[in-house]
Each structure stands twice: as structure tokens, then as C-alpha cells.
């Protein structure tokens, strides 16, 4: 298999297109040489060694349905994509020290609760605590501020 892949890497684009069409049953949507040889090599390995087990395929489809497809569908409809949850499940408690006071935000199904008051976003909760506009994920420590390199 390694020799076959090495030979594919040396093929010119027209041959890669022919091989891709033979393996996938349709013409490629792209004529980028690297993309073509990688996809042809992948398909050859899949045919030789076998594809993913059915349970792995099912799990990947579930991940796509839950996390990827909604974003593409929203974009296609001209809507803002749903926010990524990044493991903020109901019951999670975010803690932040602010001016000597410990502030806790509990994640709920409807949003977030700080000091018994519900908020629909982390940014709204951070604004209520600070009185200023904040990126909620930054305020609650879920992301780090990007520092620009002045030499770049």
C-alpha cells in the first residue's frame, strides 16, 4: 500500500482526476493536486483495509447532526449560526472573583443564573456584574484574550 500511495503522489493532475472519478464514481469538485492525491489515497486505503466500523460511522453522523449541520443550515438560510456550547451543560457553575467578591454563574436550560437573576447569555450576566460590556466567555474565563505580537 505504501508503494501505491507513493506512486499516487507522483501522478499528474489529469491522471489523479481520472483515478478519483473511477474510485468515487463522480468527477472531483476540485483540481488541487494535493487534495486529489490525498483523497485518492484515502479511498484506496478504505477499499483495501475496510472502512470505519458501523458504530463509529453512526457516532460521526450523530456529531454532524448535533454540531455541524445546524451551523451550515443556519448559514444557508441567512441566519446567525447557533452558538457553540463548548460543554456548558445545565448544572455547570462558573466562578469568577470580581473586586473581592466571588461571583457564581450557574448554567441552566434557559441560560445562566447569577445571584438568583436569570440571563440569556454569559455577556449579559457579565455586564450585570461589572456594569460594563464584556465578552462573556472572556469574563468567565472560558477563553483567553489574544495578545497581538507588536513585531508582526
Backbone bond lengths (Angstrom), bond angles and torsions (degrees), N, CA, C in turn:
res aa  C-N    CA-C-N  psi(-1)  N-CA   C-N-CA  omega(-1)  CA-C   N-CA-C  phi
1 X - - - 1.445 - - 1.531 109.97 -
2 X 1.307 117.89 -39.38 1.466 121.00 -178.93 1.530 111.02 -60.93
3 X 1.327 116.96 -38.92 1.465 120.47 178.95 1.526 110.92 -67.59
4 X 1.327 116.73 -38.48 1.467 120.06 179.24 1.528 110.60 -65.20
5 X 1.330 116.37 -40.47 1.465 120.25 179.02 1.523 110.15 -66.91
6 X 1.321 117.14 -40.78 1.467 120.38 177.35 1.528 110.45 -61.02
7 X 1.342 117.56 -38.59 1.458 121.26 178.56 1.533 110.99 -67.62
8 X 1.326 117.17 -36.75 1.464 121.13 178.79 1.527 110.20 -63.13
9 X 1.328 116.44 -39.96 1.463 120.54 -178.91 1.526 111.93 -60.82
10 X 1.312 117.46 -25.28 1.460 121.65 -177.64 1.525 113.32 -92.32
11 X 1.341 117.26 -8.00 1.466 120.36 -177.57 1.526 111.00 -67.61
12 X 1.332 116.79 143.92 1.468 119.56 172.37 1.533 110.17 -73.43
13 X 1.301 116.51 161.40 1.470 122.36 -175.19 1.534 112.72 -54.64
14 X 1.350 120.29 -46.15 1.470 118.05 -179.13 1.535 113.16 -58.42
15 X 1.329 117.01 -38.04 1.469 119.87 178.06 1.524 110.93 -69.00
16 X 1.343 116.91 -38.52 1.462 120.97 178.06 1.537 110.55 -62.92
17 X 1.343 115.85 -39.73 1.462 120.16 178.42 1.525 109.66 -63.02
18 X 1.317 117.51 -43.64 1.460 122.12 178.86 1.533 110.54 -61.71
19 X 1.322 115.96 -46.12 1.468 120.52 -179.42 1.531 111.27 -65.28
20 X 1.316 116.23 -41.31 1.465 121.19 177.76 1.532 109.82 -59.93
21 X 1.317 116.39 -47.47 1.463 121.48 -178.89 1.524 110.62 -61.74
22 X 1.307 116.76 -39.55 1.471 120.87 178.43 1.530 110.58 -64.97
23 X 1.330 117.41 -44.01 1.459 120.82 -175.44 1.530 113.67 -76.24
24 X 1.319 116.80 -38.46 1.458 120.66 -174.85 1.536 113.64 -98.27
25 X 1.340 117.03 -13.05 1.448 120.33 178.59 1.518 114.21 77.73
26 X 1.307 117.16 13.06 1.468 121.61 176.33 1.523 108.48 -157.65
27 X 1.319 115.49 158.97 1.465 120.46 -179.85 1.529 109.26 -70.81
28 X 1.312 117.48 148.24 1.462 119.81 178.11 1.529 111.39 -69.88
29 X 1.324 116.30 152.92 1.464 120.51 178.12 1.525 111.16 -85.99
30 X 1.308 115.67 -1.50 1.463 120.89 -174.21 1.525 108.74 -144.07
31 X 1.318 116.65 149.93 1.460 120.05 178.68 1.523 111.10 -117.43
32 X 1.326 116.24 22.29 1.460 120.58 176.70 1.521 108.49 -71.17
33 X 1.305 115.51 125.54 1.462 121.11 -173.31 1.531 112.72 -57.83
34 X 1.336 116.93 -47.68 1.466 120.91 -178.19 1.524 110.57 -63.48
35 X 1.316 116.91 -44.45 1.458 120.67 179.27 1.522 110.41 -60.42
36 X 1.338 116.23 -43.62 1.461 120.35 -178.84 1.529 111.93 -62.70
37 X 1.343 117.47 -50.40 1.466 117.17 -175.80 1.519 111.38 -67.11
38 X 1.333 117.75 -33.85 1.466 119.24 178.58 1.523 111.04 -66.21
39 X 1.327 117.33 -42.31 1.461 120.12 -179.60 1.518 111.62 -69.65
40 X 1.310 117.20 -39.17 1.469 120.38 177.07 1.530 109.44 -64.23
41 X 1.331 116.90 -44.63 1.471 120.49 179.49 1.530 110.75 -62.22
42 X 1.330 116.28 -42.90 1.461 120.25 179.41 1.529 110.59 -60.28
43 X 1.336 116.84 -47.28 1.463 120.97 -177.69 1.527 110.69 -64.12
44 X 1.329 117.02 -39.79 1.467 120.09 178.39 1.528 110.50 -62.79
45 X 1.334 116.91 -42.02 1.459 120.36 178.50 1.529 111.00 -66.33
46 X 1.326 116.55 -39.30 1.463 119.92 178.42 1.529 109.88 -60.95
47 X 1.331 116.66 -45.18 1.455 120.34 -179.71 1.526 111.61 -66.82
48 X 1.330 117.14 -36.13 1.459 121.45 -177.46 1.530 112.08 -76.26
49 X 1.333 117.15 -47.95 1.461 121.95 -174.34 1.525 113.82 -95.69
50 X 1.319 116.65 -13.99 1.459 120.39 -175.31 1.525 108.93 97.45
51 X 1.313 116.11 153.24 1.464 120.73 -178.42 1.517 111.82 -84.62
52 X 1.305 114.40 -165.23 1.456 120.38 177.93 1.524 110.37 -67.99
53 X 1.328 116.77 148.84 1.467 119.05 174.61 1.530 109.67 -62.77
54 X 1.319 116.16 155.04 1.460 121.28 -175.91 1.523 112.21 -59.34
55 X 1.341 118.77 -37.68 1.463 119.87 -179.75 1.523 111.29 -66.89
56 X 1.341 117.78 -34.82 1.461 120.93 176.89 1.524 110.44 -68.74
57 X 1.319 116.87 -40.68 1.466 120.39 176.70 1.530 111.17 -60.96
58 X 1.332 115.88 -43.98 1.462 120.53 -179.63 1.531 110.17 -63.24
59 X 1.323 117.14 -41.17 1.470 120.49 179.51 1.526 110.81 -65.29
60 X 1.321 117.71 -41.70 1.461 120.92 177.61 1.525 111.18 -62.68
61 X 1.327 117.29 -41.81 1.468 120.70 177.62 1.523 110.89 -61.47
62 X 1.333 116.17 -39.16 1.464 120.08 178.95 1.528 110.74 -64.95
63 X 1.315 117.64 -42.28 1.467 122.01 178.15 1.523 110.25 -63.09
64 X 1.315 116.47 -42.86 1.466 120.83 178.26 1.531 109.98 -61.72
65 X 1.330 116.63 -46.06 1.467 120.48 -179.53 1.528 112.16 -63.19
66 X 1.321 116.60 -38.04 1.461 120.70 -175.76 1.532 113.34 -80.40
67 X 1.336 117.48 -36.47 1.461 119.74 -168.57 1.526 115.94 -118.77
68 X 1.299 117.92 -30.62 1.467 119.74 -172.80 1.529 111.30 -101.14
69 X 1.312 117.58 -50.72 1.462 120.84 -176.32 1.534 113.32 -57.35
70 X 1.343 120.47 -41.68 1.468 118.97 179.13 1.524 113.14 -60.23
71 X 1.314 117.63 -33.98 1.461 120.37 179.78 1.528 110.73 -69.57
72 X 1.332 117.89 -41.81 1.455 121.06 178.93 1.532 111.09 -68.44
73 X 1.324 116.93 -40.63 1.466 120.18 179.62 1.525 110.55 -64.24
74 X 1.333 116.75 -40.64 1.465 120.20 178.65 1.523 110.25 -64.46
75 X 1.309 116.88 -43.87 1.469 120.47 -179.92 1.526 110.61 -63.95
76 X 1.335 117.06 -40.70 1.463 120.50 179.85 1.524 111.52 -65.14
77 X 1.328 116.46 -30.35 1.465 120.51 -179.80 1.527 111.56 -88.98
78 X 1.327 116.69 1.07 1.457 120.52 178.65 1.519 113.52 78.46
79 X 1.339 116.57 17.43 1.461 120.48 178.17 1.519 109.72 -101.01
80 X 1.311 115.78 162.07 1.456 120.75 174.17 1.522 108.33 -70.57
81 X 1.309 116.11 136.34 1.462 120.39 -179.11 1.524 109.89 -67.55
82 X 1.331 117.10 147.72 1.457 118.89 177.59 1.525 110.43 -60.95
83 X 1.304 116.83 146.56 1.463 121.67 -178.86 1.519 110.20 -67.68
84 X 1.311 115.45 144.35 1.459 120.69 175.78 1.527 108.60 -71.60
85 X 1.324 117.52 136.97 1.455 120.23 -176.81 1.520 112.16 -83.96
86 X 1.314 118.26 -29.04 1.464 122.30 179.51 1.520 112.63 46.32
87 X 1.318 116.91 48.90 1.459 124.07 173.12 1.523 113.27 66.61
88 X 1.321 119.35 26.66 1.460 120.99 173.65 1.521 107.68 -91.66
89 X 1.303 115.81 84.52 1.452 121.78 -176.80 1.522 109.50 -93.70
90 X 1.323 117.81 150.83 1.454 120.55 177.54 1.529 111.21 -50.89
91 X 1.321 114.78 134.73 1.461 120.69 -177.59 1.519 112.94 102.38
92 X 1.338 116.85 -19.50 1.463 120.39 177.45 1.520 108.33 -67.10
93 X 1.341 116.46 138.35 1.462 121.11 178.96 1.526 108.35 -117.81
94 X 1.327 115.38 125.43 1.457 122.06 176.96 1.526 107.66 -100.65
95 X 1.327 117.08 134.48 1.460 121.18 -177.07 1.515 109.15 -122.35
96 X 1.337 115.62 137.21 1.465 121.13 -180.00 1.519 108.64 -143.49
97 X 1.316 118.30 135.19 1.460 122.28 171.82 1.514 107.60 -87.49
98 X 1.321 116.17 127.36 1.463 120.90 -179.65 1.522 108.62 -135.82
99 X 1.331 115.50 112.07 1.463 122.71 179.81 1.524 111.86 50.44
100 X 1.332 115.86 49.93 1.456 121.76 176.01 1.520 114.81 78.97
101 X 1.293 118.39 4.21 1.458 123.23 -178.90 1.523 109.48 -118.12
102 X 1.313 116.39 134.46 1.465 119.62 176.98 1.522 108.69 -86.70
103 X 1.333 116.83 121.41 1.458 122.42 -178.72 1.526 107.85 -109.48
104 X 1.327 115.51 133.89 1.461 121.01 -178.78 1.519 109.43 -119.44
105 X 1.311 116.29 132.50 1.467 122.27 175.61 1.527 107.33 -117.68
106 X 1.318 116.00 120.33 1.461 119.73 178.31 1.523 109.11 -98.46
107 X 1.326 116.13 131.74 1.463 122.04 178.50 1.531 108.26 -79.81
108 X 1.329 116.23 129.03 1.463 121.50 177.35 1.530 108.41 -123.05
109 X 1.322 115.95 175.78 1.469 119.71 176.92 1.521 111.35 -63.37
110 X 1.345 116.84 -31.52 1.465 121.11 -176.17 1.525 113.07 -92.63
111 X 1.304 118.47 -10.38 1.470 120.97 -178.57 1.508 111.59 152.77
112 X 1.347 115.70 -117.43 1.462 120.56 -173.80 1.523 108.98 -141.76
113 X 1.325 116.88 147.93 1.460 121.56 177.91 1.519 108.46 -123.58
114 X 1.344 116.00 124.72 1.463 122.65 176.22 1.519 107.22 -125.79
115 X 1.329 116.45 124.82 1.464 121.96 -179.70 1.527 111.65 52.78
116 X 1.332 116.19 38.30 1.456 120.92 177.56 1.519 115.32 79.71
117 X 1.334 117.41 -1.40 1.466 121.20 -178.63 1.530 109.09 -104.04
118 X 1.342 117.87 128.08 1.475 119.53 179.84 1.535 111.85 -81.47
119 X 1.323 115.26 144.69 1.471 122.93 176.47 1.518 107.68 -133.81
120 X 1.318 115.96 149.28 1.461 119.48 -178.87 1.520 113.25 -87.43
121 X 1.349 117.29 -14.38 1.464 119.69 -179.45 1.521 110.22 -144.15
122 X 1.315 115.58 158.54 1.462 120.67 175.30 1.520 110.89 -64.02
123 X 1.321 117.14 -34.67 1.462 120.54 179.64 1.526 110.88 -65.63
124 X 1.327 117.53 -40.49 1.465 120.78 178.25 1.523 110.17 -65.00
125 X 1.326 117.01 -40.31 1.461 120.58 178.54 1.531 110.35 -65.30
126 X 1.329 117.93 -42.26 1.462 121.44 179.03 1.521 110.83 -64.41
127 X 1.313 116.87 -38.53 1.468 120.72 179.05 1.526 111.27 -65.53
128 X 1.332 116.14 -38.09 1.459 119.90 178.21 1.535 110.95 -64.67
129 X 1.320 116.81 -36.33 1.462 121.28 -179.46 1.530 111.10 -73.34
130 X 1.331 116.76 -43.07 1.467 121.01 -171.00 1.524 114.28 -98.62
131 X 1.325 116.72 -24.37 1.453 119.81 -174.04 1.516 112.41 79.22
132 X 1.310 117.07 7.23 1.460 122.38 -179.29 1.526 109.53 -129.95
133 X 1.333 115.34 159.83 1.468 119.55 176.09 1.525 108.98 -73.96
134 X 1.309 115.01 129.51 1.456 122.55 178.34 1.524 108.58 -135.12
135 X 1.320 116.09 149.86 1.448 120.60 163.80 1.523 104.94 -72.62
136 X 1.328 116.96 119.01 1.457 120.07 -174.80 1.513 113.69 -59.59
137 X 1.323 116.59 -41.74 1.468 119.54 -179.63 1.517 110.95 -65.04
138 X 1.318 117.26 -34.06 1.459 121.15 177.78 1.530 110.16 -71.07
139 X 1.327 117.55 -47.21 1.463 121.24 -178.53 1.523 111.67 -58.91
140 X 1.325 117.02 -43.79 1.462 120.30 -176.07 1.530 112.63 -85.54
141 X 1.330 117.93 4.38 1.464 121.61 173.27 1.512 115.18 80.72
142 X 1.338 116.85 20.96 1.465 119.89 179.40 1.522 112.09 -86.29
143 X 1.326 116.87 -19.98 1.463 121.33 174.68 1.516 107.82 -135.91
144 X 1.297 116.15 162.18 1.461 122.67 178.30 1.515 108.91 -106.74
145 X 1.301 115.63 147.90 1.457 120.85 176.93 1.523 108.81 -69.07
146 X 1.321 116.26 134.45 1.455 120.84 177.51 1.522 108.49 -79.79
147 X 1.309 116.18 128.39 1.450 121.43 178.83 1.518 107.64 -101.48
148 X 1.314 115.79 123.75 1.460 120.33 -179.35 1.515 109.97 -79.25
149 X 1.305 115.27 141.77 1.462 121.48 176.90 1.523 107.77 -84.81
150 X 1.346 118.33 114.91 1.465 119.92 -177.46 1.525 113.14 -66.95
151 X 1.324 117.45 -16.81 1.468 119.68 -179.84 1.522 112.00 -86.74
152 X 1.332 116.31 -11.58 1.475 119.46 -176.90 1.501 111.67 -81.78
